[in-house]
Amino acid sequence: MTGETGETGTAGTNSATGASLRGRVAVVTGGTRGVGAGITRSFVAAGADVLVCARRPPETLLPGSRFARLDVRDPAAVRQFFDALPRLDVLVNNAGGAPYRLLTDVGPERHVRVLELNLVAPLTVSLAAYPHLRRARGSIVMIGSVSGGRPSPGTAAYGAAKAGLENLARSMAVEWAPQVRVNTLVVGMVRTELSHLHYGDEDGVAAVSRTVPLGRLAEPSDIGEAAVFLASDAAAYITGASLLVHGGGERPAFLDAATVNRGLGAPG
């Protein structure tokens, strides 16, 4: 496997789940920061040989991982990248995201780019990786979002893409069984180095955290450990599934607006 290499860390089993990826080769798209970095760290800790790819190299390569430059929106580059790999056991389609834009604030071309990155690119990457994964009887983990299951004002195209991604994963799971398992992590709000762009300062993060039943935003490691589970033999009979990793979801707004049963079931 080619690419820049980070300092080797200790590998074995995931400390939270006990799941092992020892001897597995994994590709994590967009695995250099945020949720992707959390997934990469968890995979390395579980014993995987991890290759992360993104358009730009990280300032500091995550220990135990390798890096290769790749734009997942470029089908030719994606095919060339996977054709050059000697082996692949696990693919994590993590690359994605979108800025806050109301639908009428920008032209349709901007929204199409969001759809390309968050839905078309994972399809392109999965198809290119399929021959390797079929031989290895491997696994794909899609990184979805709660935005795909509820209205997403300001990120409508992103929400639509994530809804489509979850459906795509279910269809892939049926078409590619039994050789390749395909599952989705449906991710809620995560505290990353870019949290301030979504939630504001520390007071904003704290206020948003109070809306989550578990009382905090997810850490990237929470997502990483769930991804390790789905990629490991511990989930050998799980495919076509959507695992919610959202701290309990969102408290229904009507409960706080209603004038009866005040104080019952309110967040602590």
C-alpha positions in Angstrom: 0.0 0.0 0.0 1.4 3.4 -0.9 1.2 6.8 0.6 2.5 8.9 3.5 2.8 6.9 6.7 2.2 8.1 10.3 4.0 6.8 13.3 2.9 3.3 14.2 0.7 3.0 17.3 -0.3 0.1 19.5 -2.9 -2.1 17.7 -5.1 -4.9 18.9 -8.7 -4.6 19.9 -11.1 -1.8 20.3 -11.1 -0.9 24.0 -14.8 -0.1 24.2 -16.3 -2.9 22.1 -13.7 -5.6 22.3 -14.0 -6.0 18.5 -10.9 -6.7 16.5 -9.8 -5.7 13.0 -6.4 -7.2 13.3 -5.0 -8.1 9.8 -7.7 -6.1 8.0 -7.0 -3.4 5.5 -9.3 -0.4 5.6 -9.9 2.7 3.6 -11.5 5.7 5.3 -12.5 8.5 3.0 -12.2 12.0 4.5 -10.4 10.3 7.4 -8.0 13.2 8.3 -10.2 15.2 10.7 -13.4 15.3 12.7 -15.5 12.2 12.6 -13.2 10.7 10.0 -10.2 11.1 12.3 -12.1 9.4 15.1 -12.9 6.5 12.9 -9.3 6.2 11.8 -8.0 6.2 15.4 -10.5 3.6 16.4 -9.6 1.4 13.5 -5.9 1.7 14.2 -6.6 0.8 17.9 -8.5 -2.3 16.7 -5.6 -3.5 14.7 -6.5 -2.4 11.2 -4.0 -1.2 8.5 -5.7 2.1 7.7 -5.3 4.2 4.6 -7.1 7.5 4.8 -7.8 9.6 1.7 -8.8 13.2 1.2 -8.2 16.0 -1.2 -5.7 17.7 1.1 -3.1 16.0 3.4 -3.5 16.6 7.1 -1.1 18.9 9.0 -0.2 15.9 11.2 -0.8 12.4 10.0 -2.7 10.3 12.5 -0.4 7.7 14.2 -0.6 4.2 12.6 -2.4 5.4 9.5 -1.4 6.1 5.9 -2.5 8.9 3.6 -3.2 9.2 -0.1 -4.6 12.2 -1.9 -7.9 11.5 -3.6 -10.9 13.5 -4.7 -13.8 11.1 -4.3 -15.9 13.1 -6.8 -13.5 12.2 -9.6 -14.6 8.7 -10.9 -11.5 8.1 -13.0 -9.2 9.0 -10.1 -11.3 6.8 -7.7 -11.1 3.8 -10.1 -7.3 4.3 -10.5 -6.9 4.5 -6.7 -8.7 1.3 -5.9 -7.2 -0.6 -8.9 -3.8 0.1 -7.4 -4.6 -1.4 -4.0 -3.3 -4.9 -3.5 -6.1 -5.7 -1.0 -9.1 -4.2 0.8 -11.3 -5.6 3.6 -13.2 -2.6 4.9 -14.4 0.6 3.2 -15.8 3.5 5.3 -17.6 6.1 3.2 -17.1 9.1 5.5 -16.2 12.0 3.2 -19.0 14.5 3.1 -20.6 17.6 4.6 -22.2 20.8 3.6 -22.3 24.5 4.6 -25.4 26.2 5.9 -27.3 27.5 2.9 -31.0 28.1 2.6 -32.4 26.7 -0.6 -33.1 30.1 -2.3 -29.8 31.7 -1.2 -27.7 29.9 -3.9 -28.2 28.5 -7.4 -29.0 24.8 -8.0 -25.4 24.1 -9.0 -24.3 24.5 -5.4 -26.9 22.1 -4.1 -26.0 19.6 -6.9 -22.4 19.7 -5.6 -23.6 18.7 -2.1 -25.5 15.8 -3.6 -22.4 14.7 -5.6 -20.2 14.7 -2.5 -22.6 13.0 -0.1 -24.5 10.6 -2.3 -22.9 10.1 -5.7 -19.3 9.9 -4.5 -20.0 7.1 -2.0 -21.7 5.1 -4.8 -18.7 5.7 -7.1 -16.2 4.7 -4.3 -18.2 1.6 -3.4 -18.4 0.4 -7.0 -14.6 0.9 -7.4 -13.9 -1.0 -4.1 -16.4 -3.8 -4.8 -14.0 -6.3 -6.5 -11.6 -6.2 -3.6 -14.4 -6.4 -1.0 -16.1 -9.3 -2.8 -12.8 -11.3 -2.8 -12.2 -10.5 0.9 -15.9 -11.0 1.9 -15.5 -7.5 3.3 -17.7 -4.8 4.7 -18.8 -1.2 3.8 -19.8 1.3 6.5 -21.7 4.3 5.3 -21.6 7.4 7.5 -25.1 8.7 7.4 -26.8 11.4 9.4 -30.0 12.1 11.4 -30.5 14.9 8.8 -31.6 12.2 6.4 -34.6 11.3 8.6 -36.0 14.7 9.5 -36.4 18.2 7.9 -33.0 19.9 7.5 -33.6 23.6 6.9 -30.4 25.2 5.8 -28.9 21.9 4.7 -31.7 20.5 2.6 -29.6 19.0 -0.1 -27.4 17.4 2.5 -30.4 15.8 4.3 -31.7 14.5 1.0 -28.3 13.0 0.1 -28.1 11.3 3.5 -31.6 9.9 3.1 -30.6 8.5 -0.3 -27.3 7.1 1.1 -29.2 5.1 3.7 -31.5 3.6 1.1 -28.5 3.0 -1.2 -26.8 1.0 1.5 -29.8 -1.2 2.0 -30.0 -1.9 -1.7 -26.3 -2.7 -1.8 -26.6 -5.0 1.1 -29.2 -7.1 -0.8 -27.5 -7.0 -4.1 -24.0 -7.8 -2.8 -24.9 -10.4 -0.2 -23.5 -12.7 1.0 -20.0 -11.6 -0.1 -20.1 -8.0 1.1 -21.9 -6.6 4.1 -23.2 -2.9 3.9 -24.4 -0.9 6.9 -25.0 2.7 7.8 -24.1 4.6 11.0 -26.8 7.3 11.4 -24.8 10.0 13.2 -26.2 12.8 15.4 -24.4 15.9 16.5 -20.7 15.4 17.1 -18.2 17.7 18.8 -15.3 18.3 16.5 -12.8 21.0 15.7 -15.4 22.6 13.5 -18.3 22.6 16.0 -18.2 26.3 16.3 -19.4 26.6 12.7 -22.6 24.8 13.6 -23.2 25.5 17.3 -21.3 28.7 18.1 -19.1 29.2 21.2 -18.8 27.0 24.3 -22.1 28.4 25.6 -23.7 27.4 22.3 -22.2 23.9 22.4 -23.4 23.5 26.0 -26.9 24.7 25.2 -27.2 22.3 22.2 -25.8 19.5 24.4 -28.7 20.0 26.8 -31.1 19.1 24.0 -29.6 15.6 23.7 -31.2 13.0 26.0 -27.7 11.8 27.0 -26.7 15.3 27.8 -23.7 15.8 25.5 -22.6 15.8 21.9 -21.0 12.7 20.5 -17.2 12.5 20.4 -15.5 11.3 17.2 -14.4 8.2 19.2 -18.1 7.3 19.8 -18.6 7.1 16.1 -15.3 5.3 15.5 -16.1 2.6 18.0 -19.5 2.0 16.4 -17.8 1.8 13.0 -15.4 -0.8 14.3 -18.2 -2.9 15.6 -20.0 -2.9 12.2 -16.8 -3.7 10.3 -15.8 -6.5 12.6 -16.8 -10.1 12.9 -18.9 -9.2 15.9 -21.4 -7.9 13.4 -21.1 -10.8 11.0 -24.8 -11.3 10.7 -25.6 -7.6 10.4 -26.1 -6.1 6.9 -28.6 -3.6 5.5 -28.9 -2.1 9.0 -28.9 1.5 10.2 -27.4 2.0 13.6 -28.4 5.2 15.3 -25.6 6.9 17.1 -27.3 10.1 18.3 -27.4 10.1 22.1 -31.1 9.4 22.1 -32.1 11.8 19.3 -34.1 15.0 19.8 -36.6 15.7 22.5 -40.0 16.5 20.8 -40.6 20.3 20.9 -44.3 19.9 21.7 -43.4 18.5 25.1 -41.9 21.8 26.2 -44.5 23.9 24.4 -47.5 22.1 26.0 -49.2 23.7 29.0 -49.9 20.4 30.8 -47.6 18.0 32.6 -45.0 20.6 33.1 -41.7 19.2 34.4 -42.5 15.6 33.5 -39.7 14.0 31.5 -37.9 17.3 31.0 -34.2 17.1 30.3 -32.0 17.1 33.5 
